[in-house]
Amino acid sequence: MSATAHTIDSPKRSIWDGGQSPLKASYGKLMMWFFLLSDAFTFSALLITYGLIRSAHQGYEGSAEAFVFSQDYWPIPEKVFEAVPFLHGVSLPLVFVGIMTFILIMSSVTMVLAVEAGHRMDRKDVEKWMLWTIIGGLVFLGCQAWEWSHFIHGVGGGGAGLAWNEYGPPDFAAFFFFITGFHGTHVFSGVVLNFIIYYNTVTGVYDRRGHYEMVEKVGLYWHFVDLVWVFVFTFFYLV
Amino acid sequence: MEETTHIQPQPVDKAKVRKIWITALYLALITALEFLIAFTVPLEMATTRVAIFVAMTIVKAFYIVAEFMHLKYEMKVLIWSILIPMIFVVWMLIAFIYEGSAINAINY
Protein backbone atom coordinates (compact mmCIF):
# COMPACT_ATOMS: atom_id res chain seq x y z
CA MET A 1 0.00 0.00 0.00
CA SER A 2 2.70 2.46 0.96
CA ALA A 3 4.49 1.72 -2.31
CA THR A 4 1.44 2.81 -4.34
CA ALA A 5 1.17 6.03 -2.34
CA HIS A 6 4.83 6.70 -3.03
CA THR A 7 4.43 6.48 -6.84
CA ILE A 8 1.50 8.89 -6.78
CA ASP A 9 3.39 11.42 -4.68
CA SER A 10 6.64 11.52 -6.69
CA PRO A 11 6.54 14.05 -9.53
CA LYS A 12 6.87 12.77 -13.08
CA ARG A 13 10.21 13.79 -14.54
CA SER A 14 11.30 13.46 -18.12
CA ILE A 15 14.93 13.31 -19.17
CA TRP A 16 14.58 16.88 -20.48
CA ASP A 17 13.74 18.32 -17.04
CA GLY A 18 17.37 18.91 -16.13
CA GLY A 19 19.97 17.31 -13.93
CA GLN A 20 21.22 14.96 -16.65
CA SER A 21 22.42 14.99 -20.27
CA PRO A 22 19.62 13.67 -22.52
CA LEU A 23 21.97 13.46 -25.52
CA LYS A 24 24.72 11.80 -23.47
CA ALA A 25 27.26 14.13 -25.06
CA SER A 26 29.23 16.95 -23.46
CA TYR A 27 28.44 20.62 -24.10
CA GLY A 28 31.58 21.11 -26.20
CA LYS A 29 30.88 18.13 -28.42
CA LEU A 30 27.26 19.19 -29.01
CA MET A 31 28.32 22.72 -29.90
CA MET A 32 30.89 21.32 -32.33
CA TRP A 33 28.15 19.25 -33.97
CA PHE A 34 25.86 22.25 -34.33
CA PHE A 35 28.69 24.42 -35.62
CA LEU A 36 29.45 21.75 -38.23
CA LEU A 37 25.78 21.68 -39.19
CA SER A 38 25.84 25.43 -39.86
CA ASP A 39 29.14 25.05 -41.72
CA ALA A 40 27.55 22.31 -43.82
CA PHE A 41 24.89 24.84 -44.85
CA THR A 42 27.59 27.31 -45.93
CA PHE A 43 29.32 24.71 -48.08
CA SER A 44 25.97 23.52 -49.44
CA ALA A 45 25.16 27.10 -50.45
CA LEU A 46 28.38 27.27 -52.48
CA LEU A 47 27.91 23.86 -54.07
CA ILE A 48 24.22 24.46 -54.85
CA THR A 49 25.03 27.81 -56.48
CA TYR A 50 27.64 25.96 -58.52
CA GLY A 51 24.90 23.49 -59.53
CA LEU A 52 22.60 26.35 -60.56
CA ILE A 53 25.21 28.16 -62.66
CA ARG A 54 26.50 24.98 -64.22
CA SER A 55 23.07 23.74 -65.24
CA ALA A 56 22.31 27.18 -66.67
CA HIS A 57 25.35 26.89 -68.98
CA GLN A 58 25.60 24.71 -72.05
CA GLY A 59 27.11 21.32 -71.35
CA TYR A 60 29.70 19.73 -73.59
CA GLU A 61 28.18 17.27 -76.03
CA GLY A 62 30.46 14.81 -77.71
CA SER A 63 33.22 12.37 -76.92
CA ALA A 64 36.06 13.04 -74.47
CA GLU A 65 38.65 12.56 -77.25
CA ALA A 66 37.24 15.39 -79.40
CA PHE A 67 37.06 17.87 -76.49
CA VAL A 68 38.65 21.32 -76.87
CA PHE A 69 38.51 24.25 -74.44
CA SER A 70 35.84 26.78 -75.42
CA GLN A 71 33.92 29.67 -73.90
CA ASP A 72 30.73 28.21 -75.33
CA TYR A 73 30.28 25.27 -72.97
CA TRP A 74 31.28 24.08 -69.50
CA PRO A 75 34.56 22.11 -69.65
CA ILE A 76 34.76 18.46 -68.65
CA PRO A 77 36.95 18.24 -65.51
CA GLU A 78 39.15 15.35 -66.64
CA LYS A 79 40.51 17.60 -69.41
CA VAL A 80 41.20 20.53 -67.08
CA PHE A 81 42.76 18.63 -64.17
CA GLU A 82 45.23 16.30 -65.83
CA ALA A 83 48.61 17.62 -64.67
CA VAL A 84 50.85 16.05 -62.04
CA PRO A 85 53.96 17.69 -60.51
CA PHE A 86 57.30 16.66 -62.12
CA LEU A 87 55.46 15.03 -65.03
CA HIS A 88 55.22 18.04 -67.30
CA GLY A 89 53.25 17.54 -70.50
CA VAL A 90 52.03 14.07 -69.57
CA SER A 91 48.23 13.74 -69.63
CA LEU A 92 47.21 12.03 -66.39
CA PRO A 93 43.54 12.97 -65.92
CA LEU A 94 42.40 13.29 -62.30
CA VAL A 95 45.47 11.44 -60.98
CA PHE A 96 46.74 14.33 -58.86
CA VAL A 97 43.33 15.07 -57.34
CA GLY A 98 43.05 11.34 -56.62
CA ILE A 99 46.31 11.50 -54.67
CA MET A 100 45.01 14.53 -52.76
CA THR A 101 41.79 12.67 -51.91
CA PHE A 102 43.82 9.71 -50.67
CA ILE A 103 46.01 11.98 -48.49
CA LEU A 104 42.98 13.61 -46.87
CA ILE A 105 41.25 10.26 -46.20
CA MET A 106 44.46 8.91 -44.65
CA SER A 107 44.81 11.94 -42.39
CA SER A 108 41.20 11.32 -41.31
CA VAL A 109 42.17 7.75 -40.41
CA THR A 110 45.15 8.88 -38.33
CA MET A 111 42.80 11.34 -36.59
CA VAL A 112 40.42 8.54 -35.54
CA LEU A 113 43.44 6.59 -34.30
CA ALA A 114 44.45 9.63 -32.22
CA VAL A 115 40.94 9.78 -30.73
CA GLU A 116 41.13 6.05 -29.97
CA ALA A 117 44.52 6.54 -28.27
CA GLY A 118 43.01 9.41 -26.28
CA HIS A 119 40.30 7.12 -24.91
CA ARG A 120 43.09 4.89 -23.62
CA MET A 121 44.94 7.86 -22.04
CA ASP A 122 47.96 6.90 -24.15
CA ARG A 123 49.85 10.16 -24.53
CA LYS A 124 52.63 8.73 -26.73
CA ASP A 125 50.13 7.31 -29.24
CA VAL A 126 48.07 10.51 -29.33
CA GLU A 127 51.25 12.46 -30.08
CA LYS A 128 52.21 10.07 -32.86
CA TRP A 129 48.83 10.05 -34.61
CA MET A 130 48.26 13.81 -34.20
CA LEU A 131 51.63 14.44 -35.81
CA TRP A 132 50.71 12.24 -38.79
CA THR A 133 47.38 14.08 -39.09
CA ILE A 134 49.15 17.45 -39.12
CA ILE A 135 51.60 16.20 -41.76
CA GLY A 136 48.70 14.91 -43.89
CA GLY A 137 46.97 18.29 -43.66
CA LEU A 138 50.13 20.18 -44.61
CA VAL A 139 50.83 17.89 -47.58
CA PHE A 140 47.25 18.39 -48.77
CA LEU A 141 47.65 22.18 -48.53
CA GLY A 142 50.90 21.96 -50.48
CA CYS A 143 49.19 19.93 -53.21
CA GLN A 144 46.40 22.48 -53.38
CA ALA A 145 48.90 25.34 -53.68
CA TRP A 146 50.52 23.55 -56.62
CA GLU A 147 47.16 22.86 -58.24
CA TRP A 148 46.08 26.49 -57.91
CA SER A 149 49.37 27.70 -59.34
CA HIS A 150 49.05 25.36 -62.31
CA PHE A 151 45.41 26.34 -62.83
CA ILE A 152 46.21 30.07 -62.72
CA HIS A 153 49.22 29.88 -65.04
CA GLY A 154 47.33 27.64 -67.41
CA VAL A 155 48.41 25.39 -70.25
CA GLY A 156 49.30 28.03 -72.83
CA GLY A 157 45.94 29.72 -73.39
CA GLY A 158 46.25 32.60 -70.93
CA GLY A 159 45.52 30.78 -67.67
CA ALA A 160 42.74 31.68 -65.29
CA GLY A 161 41.53 34.53 -63.11
CA LEU A 162 38.23 35.52 -61.54
CA ALA A 163 37.09 37.39 -64.65
CA TRP A 164 38.31 35.12 -67.42
CA ASN A 165 39.87 31.70 -67.98
CA GLU A 166 41.10 29.58 -70.85
CA TYR A 167 39.18 26.45 -69.85
CA GLY A 168 35.59 27.60 -70.25
CA PRO A 169 33.01 30.20 -69.13
CA PRO A 170 34.31 32.76 -66.55
CA ASP A 171 32.16 31.22 -63.81
CA PHE A 172 34.05 27.95 -64.08
CA ALA A 173 37.30 29.37 -62.66
CA ALA A 174 35.43 31.63 -60.23
CA PHE A 175 33.74 28.59 -58.68
CA PHE A 176 36.98 26.65 -58.66
CA PHE A 177 38.65 29.42 -56.64
CA PHE A 178 35.73 29.94 -54.28
CA ILE A 179 34.90 26.32 -53.52
CA THR A 180 38.39 24.82 -53.28
CA GLY A 181 39.60 28.03 -51.65
CA PHE A 182 36.94 27.92 -48.96
CA HIS A 183 37.70 24.25 -48.37
CA GLY A 184 41.45 24.95 -48.28
CA THR A 185 40.87 27.65 -45.66
CA HIS A 186 39.05 25.05 -43.57
CA VAL A 187 41.96 22.63 -43.98
CA PHE A 188 44.33 25.38 -42.87
CA SER A 189 42.26 26.17 -39.74
CA GLY A 190 42.10 22.43 -39.09
CA VAL A 191 45.88 22.14 -39.20
CA VAL A 192 46.19 25.06 -36.77
CA LEU A 193 43.66 23.45 -34.38
CA ASN A 194 45.40 20.08 -34.71
CA PHE A 195 48.70 21.71 -33.85
CA ILE A 196 47.22 23.32 -30.72
CA ILE A 197 45.91 19.89 -29.66
CA TYR A 198 49.29 18.33 -30.37
CA TYR A 199 51.05 21.02 -28.32
CA ASN A 200 48.66 20.53 -25.39
CA THR A 201 49.14 16.77 -25.56
CA VAL A 202 52.92 17.07 -25.50
CA THR A 203 52.83 19.48 -22.54
CA GLY A 204 50.56 17.10 -20.64
CA VAL A 205 47.50 19.38 -20.43
CA TYR A 206 45.06 16.52 -21.12
CA ASP A 207 46.82 14.12 -18.76
CA ARG A 208 46.36 16.67 -15.96
CA ARG A 209 42.76 17.29 -17.04
CA GLY A 210 42.08 13.55 -16.86
CA HIS A 211 40.58 13.13 -20.34
CA TYR A 212 41.39 13.69 -24.02
CA GLU A 213 37.99 14.98 -25.14
CA MET A 214 39.51 17.95 -26.96
CA VAL A 215 41.07 15.49 -29.41
CA GLU A 216 37.58 14.16 -30.12
CA LYS A 217 36.08 17.62 -30.68
CA VAL A 218 38.80 18.79 -33.04
CA GLY A 219 38.63 15.34 -34.65
CA LEU A 220 34.97 16.02 -35.51
CA TYR A 221 36.02 19.21 -37.28
CA TRP A 222 38.82 17.43 -39.15
CA HIS A 223 36.50 14.65 -40.37
CA PHE A 224 34.02 17.28 -41.51
CA VAL A 225 36.72 18.87 -43.66
CA ASP A 226 37.35 15.43 -45.17
CA LEU A 227 33.60 14.97 -45.68
CA VAL A 228 33.32 18.27 -47.55
CA TRP A 229 36.21 17.24 -49.78
CA VAL A 230 34.32 14.05 -50.71
CA PHE A 231 31.50 16.26 -52.04
CA VAL A 232 33.81 18.79 -53.71
CA PHE A 233 35.67 15.91 -55.38
CA THR A 234 32.46 14.44 -56.78
CA PHE A 235 30.78 17.64 -57.92
CA PHE A 236 33.81 19.52 -59.16
CA TYR A 237 36.14 16.83 -60.47
CA LEU A 238 33.97 13.86 -61.43
CA VAL A 239 30.55 15.10 -62.57
CA MET B 1 55.54 16.40 -15.16
CA GLU B 2 55.63 14.39 -11.98
CA GLU B 3 51.89 14.31 -11.49
CA THR B 4 51.35 12.76 -14.93
CA THR B 5 53.92 9.98 -14.86
CA HIS B 6 51.68 7.61 -12.91
CA ILE B 7 49.04 7.50 -15.70
CA GLN B 8 49.05 3.99 -17.13
CA PRO B 9 47.82 3.89 -20.75
CA GLN B 10 45.43 1.05 -21.47
CA PRO B 11 46.33 -1.51 -24.16
CA VAL B 12 45.23 -0.97 -27.77
CA ASP B 13 41.69 -2.18 -28.55
CA LYS B 14 42.54 -4.39 -31.54
CA ALA B 15 38.93 -4.84 -32.70
CA LYS B 16 38.31 -1.08 -32.69
CA VAL B 17 41.49 -0.29 -34.66
CA ARG B 18 40.64 -3.06 -37.14
CA LYS B 19 37.23 -1.50 -37.72
CA ILE B 20 38.84 1.90 -38.38
CA TRP B 21 41.12 0.44 -41.05
CA ILE B 22 38.28 -1.52 -42.66
CA THR B 23 36.26 1.72 -42.93
CA ALA B 24 39.30 3.40 -44.51
CA LEU B 25 39.59 0.50 -46.96
CA TYR B 26 35.90 0.91 -47.97
CA LEU B 27 36.46 4.64 -48.59
CA ALA B 28 39.55 3.95 -50.71
CA LEU B 29 37.78 1.22 -52.70
CA ILE B 30 34.74 3.39 -53.43
CA THR B 31 37.03 6.23 -54.58
CA ALA B 32 38.93 3.82 -56.84
CA LEU B 33 35.62 2.59 -58.27
CA GLU B 34 34.59 6.21 -58.96
CA PHE B 35 37.77 6.65 -60.99
CA LEU B 36 37.03 3.50 -62.94
CA ILE B 37 33.53 4.76 -63.78
CA ALA B 38 34.84 8.23 -64.71
CA PHE B 39 36.97 6.67 -67.46
CA THR B 40 34.86 3.71 -68.61
CA VAL B 41 31.29 4.99 -68.72
CA PRO B 42 31.09 7.31 -71.77
CA LEU B 43 30.23 11.02 -71.35
CA GLU B 44 27.06 10.60 -73.38
CA MET B 45 25.50 8.62 -70.53
CA ALA B 46 25.50 11.76 -68.37
CA THR B 47 22.46 10.88 -66.23
CA THR B 48 23.81 7.42 -65.39
CA ARG B 49 27.21 8.86 -64.49
CA VAL B 50 25.80 11.55 -62.22
CA ALA B 51 23.43 9.07 -60.51
CA ILE B 52 26.28 6.63 -59.80
CA PHE B 53 28.61 9.38 -58.54
CA VAL B 54 25.97 10.88 -56.25
CA ALA B 55 25.05 7.45 -54.83
CA MET B 56 28.71 6.59 -54.14
CA THR B 57 29.32 9.99 -52.55
CA ILE B 58 26.42 9.41 -50.18
CA VAL B 59 27.84 5.98 -49.25
CA LYS B 60 31.25 7.58 -48.55
CA ALA B 61 29.61 10.37 -46.53
CA PHE B 62 27.76 7.73 -44.52
CA TYR B 63 30.98 5.93 -43.57
CA ILE B 64 32.76 9.16 -42.60
CA VAL B 65 29.88 10.51 -40.51
CA ALA B 66 28.78 7.19 -38.98
CA GLU B 67 32.16 5.63 -38.19
CA PHE B 68 34.82 8.37 -38.15
CA MET B 69 32.59 11.01 -36.58
CA HIS B 70 30.97 8.32 -34.45
CA LEU B 71 27.44 9.61 -35.08
CA LYS B 72 26.07 6.06 -35.48
CA TYR B 73 26.79 5.40 -31.80
CA GLU B 74 25.25 8.62 -30.45
CA MET B 75 21.72 9.02 -29.05
CA LYS B 76 18.90 8.87 -31.62
CA VAL B 77 17.83 12.45 -30.79
CA LEU B 78 21.30 13.74 -31.66
CA ILE B 79 21.45 11.72 -34.91
CA TRP B 80 18.11 13.13 -36.06
CA SER B 81 18.84 16.72 -35.03
CA ILE B 82 21.87 16.58 -37.32
CA LEU B 83 20.26 14.71 -40.22
CA ILE B 84 16.78 16.26 -40.47
CA PRO B 85 18.01 19.83 -41.22
CA MET B 86 19.77 18.35 -44.26
CA ILE B 87 16.33 18.15 -45.89
CA PHE B 88 16.69 21.90 -46.58
CA VAL B 89 19.89 21.24 -48.51
CA VAL B 90 18.24 18.57 -50.65
CA TRP B 91 15.24 20.79 -51.29
CA MET B 92 17.41 23.79 -52.21
CA LEU B 93 19.57 21.64 -54.48
CA ILE B 94 16.58 20.29 -56.43
CA ALA B 95 14.98 23.74 -56.66
CA PHE B 96 18.16 25.42 -57.93
CA ILE B 97 19.09 22.72 -60.46
CA TYR B 98 15.53 23.01 -61.79
CA GLU B 99 15.92 26.77 -61.93
CA GLY B 100 19.27 26.46 -63.72
CA SER B 101 17.78 24.14 -66.35
CA ALA B 102 14.99 26.67 -66.92
CA ILE B 103 17.57 29.46 -67.46
CA ASN B 104 19.38 27.17 -69.88
CA ALA B 105 16.17 26.45 -71.79
CA ILE B 106 15.52 30.20 -72.19
CA ASN B 107 19.07 31.08 -73.26
CA TYR B 108 19.81 28.26 -75.70
Boltz contact constraints between the chains, C-beta under 6 A:
constraints:
  - contact:
      token1: [A, 23]
      token2: [B, 75]
      max_distance: 6.0
  - contact:
      token1: [A, 23]
      token2: [B, 77]
      max_distance: 6.0
  - contact:
      token1: [A, 23]
      token2: [B, 78]
      max_distance: 6.0
  - contact:
      token1: [A, 24]
      token2: [B, 75]
      max_distance: 6.0
  - contact:
      token1: [A, 37]
      token2: [B, 82]
      max_distance: 6.0
  - contact:
      token1: [A, 44]
      token2: [B, 89]
      max_distance: 6.0
  - contact:
      token1: [A, 48]
      token2: [B, 92]
      max_distance: 6.0
  - contact:
      token1: [A, 48]
      token2: [B, 93]
      max_distance: 6.0
  - contact:
      token1: [A, 48]
      token2: [B, 96]
      max_distance: 6.0
  - contact:
      token1: [A, 51]
      token2: [B, 96]
      max_distance: 6.0
  - contact:
      token1: [A, 51]
      token2: [B, 97]
      max_distance: 6.0
  - contact:
      token1: [A, 52]
      token2: [B, 96]
      max_distance: 6.0
  - contact:
      token1: [A, 52]
      token2: [B, 100]
      max_distance: 6.0
  - contact:
      token1: [A, 55]
      token2: [B, 97]
      max_distance: 6.0
  - contact:
      token1: [A, 55]
      token2: [B, 100]
      max_distance: 6.0
  - contact:
      token1: [A, 55]
      token2: [B, 101]
      max_distance: 6.0
  - contact:
      token1: [A, 56]
      token2: [B, 100]
      max_distance: 6.0
  - contact:
      token1: [A, 56]
      token2: [B, 103]
      max_distance: 6.0
  - contact:
      token1: [A, 56]
      token2: [B, 104]
      max_distance: 6.0
  - contact:
      token1: [A, 58]
      token2: [B, 108]
      max_distance: 6.0
  - contact:
      token1: [A, 64]
      token2: [B, 43]
      max_distance: 6.0
  - contact:
      token1: [A, 101]
      token2: [B, 31]
      max_distance: 6.0
  - contact:
      token1: [A, 105]
      token2: [B, 27]
      max_distance: 6.0
  - contact:
      token1: [A, 108]
      token2: [B, 68]
      max_distance: 6.0
  - contact:
      token1: [A, 109]
      token2: [B, 24]
      max_distance: 6.0
  - contact:
      token1: [A, 112]
      token2: [B, 20]
      max_distance: 6.0
  - contact:
      token1: [A, 112]
      token2: [B, 68]
      max_distance: 6.0
  - contact:
      token1: [A, 116]
      token2: [B, 16]
      max_distance: 6.0
  - contact:
      token1: [A, 120]
      token2: [B, 9]
      max_distance: 6.0
  - contact:
      token1: [A, 120]
      token2: [B, 10]
      max_distance: 6.0
  - contact:
      token1: [A, 121]
      token2: [B, 7]
      max_distance: 6.0
  - contact:
      token1: [A, 121]
      token2: [B, 9]
      max_distance: 6.0
  - contact:
      token1: [A, 122]
      token2: [B, 9]
      max_distance: 6.0
  - contact:
      token1: [A, 204]
      token2: [B, 1]
      max_distance: 6.0
  - contact:
      token1: [A, 204]
      token2: [B, 4]
      max_distance: 6.0
  - contact:
      token1: [A, 207]
      token2: [B, 4]
      max_distance: 6.0
  - contact:
      token1: [A, 207]
      token2: [B, 7]
      max_distance: 6.0
  - contact:
      token1: [A, 220]
      token2: [B, 69]
      max_distance: 6.0
  - contact:
      token1: [A, 223]
      token2: [B, 64]
      max_distance: 6.0
  - contact:
      token1: [A, 223]
      token2: [B, 68]
      max_distance: 6.0
  - contact:
      token1: [A, 223]
      token2: [B, 69]
      max_distance: 6.0
  - contact:
      token1: [A, 227]
      token2: [B, 61]
      max_distance: 6.0
  - contact:
      token1: [A, 227]
      token2: [B, 64]
      max_distance: 6.0
  - contact:
      token1: [A, 230]
      token2: [B, 57]
      max_distance: 6.0
  - contact:
      token1: [A, 230]
      token2: [B, 60]
      max_distance: 6.0
  - contact:
      token1: [A, 234]
      token2: [B, 53]
      max_distance: 6.0
  - contact:
      token1: [A, 234]
      token2: [B, 57]
      max_distance: 6.0
  - contact:
      token1: [A, 238]
      token2: [B, 38]
      max_distance: 6.0
  - contact:
      token1: [A, 238]
      token2: [B, 53]
      max_distance: 6.0
  - contact:
      token1: [A, 239]
      token2: [B, 50]
      max_distance: 6.0
  - contact:
      token1: [A, 239]
      token2: [B, 53]
      max_distance: 6.0
